[in-house]
């Protein structure tokens, strides 16, 4: 079982497809949690993540910073 960390910023166009692609792995029990780490989106990114049931974490801008925040919040490998 794994946690998936997705760093985002203004990703409302691509996030739904990204989250949908994870559904089979969630159903199979491979993915236990999805963490969306946002760095100040001004679009609907956070609402999309929330509606999909992903954990939402806020972090400073920068992919490395976001990935670290997601890893720190993860409950699984």
C-alpha positions in Angstrom: 0.0 0.0 0.0 1.3 3.4 -1.0 0.6 7.1 -0.7 0.6 9.1 -3.9 1.8 12.7 -3.6 0.8 15.2 -6.3 2.3 18.7 -6.2 0.0 21.3 -7.8 -0.4 24.9 -8.7 -3.3 26.0 -10.8 -3.9 22.4 -12.0 -7.7 22.5 -12.5 -7.3 21.4 -16.1 -5.1 18.4 -15.6 -5.9 17.3 -12.0 -9.2 15.4 -12.8 -7.5 13.2 -15.3 -4.6 12.6 -12.9 -6.9 11.6 -10.1 -9.0 9.4 -12.4 -6.0 7.5 -13.5 -5.4 6.4 -9.9 -8.9 4.9 -9.4 -7.9 1.3 -10.6 -4.9 1.3 -8.1 -7.2 2.5 -5.3 -9.8 -0.2 -6.1 -7.0 -2.8 -6.2 -5.8 -1.6 -2.8 -2.4 -0.5 -4.0 -2.9 3.2 -3.4 -4.2 3.9 0.1 -4.1 7.7 0.1 -3.7 10.5 -2.4 -2.1 13.7 -1.1 -2.4 16.9 -3.2 0.2 19.5 -2.1 -0.8 22.9 -3.4 1.3 26.0 -3.4 -1.3 28.8 -3.8 -3.5 27.9 -6.7 -5.9 30.7 -7.7 -8.2 28.3 -9.6 -10.4 25.3 -8.6 -7.5 22.9 -7.9 -8.2 22.7 -4.1 -11.9 22.1 -4.7 -11.2 19.4 -7.2 -8.8 17.6 -4.8 -11.3 17.9 -2.0 -14.2 16.6 -4.1 -12.1 13.6 -5.1 -11.4 12.7 -1.5 -7.7 13.5 -1.6 -5.9 15.0 1.4 -5.0 18.6 0.8 -1.8 20.0 2.1 -0.6 23.6 1.6 3.1 24.3 1.1 5.4 27.0 -0.1 6.1 27.1 -3.9 8.7 24.7 -5.3 8.4 21.1 -6.3 10.9 19.9 -3.9 9.3 21.7 -1.0 5.9 20.4 -2.1 7.1 16.8 -2.4 8.7 17.0 1.0 5.5 18.3 2.6 3.6 15.5 1.0 6.0 12.9 2.1 5.9 14.2 5.6 2.1 14.0 5.6 2.0 10.5 4.1 0.8 7.6 6.3 2.1 4.9 3.9 5.2 4.2 1.8 
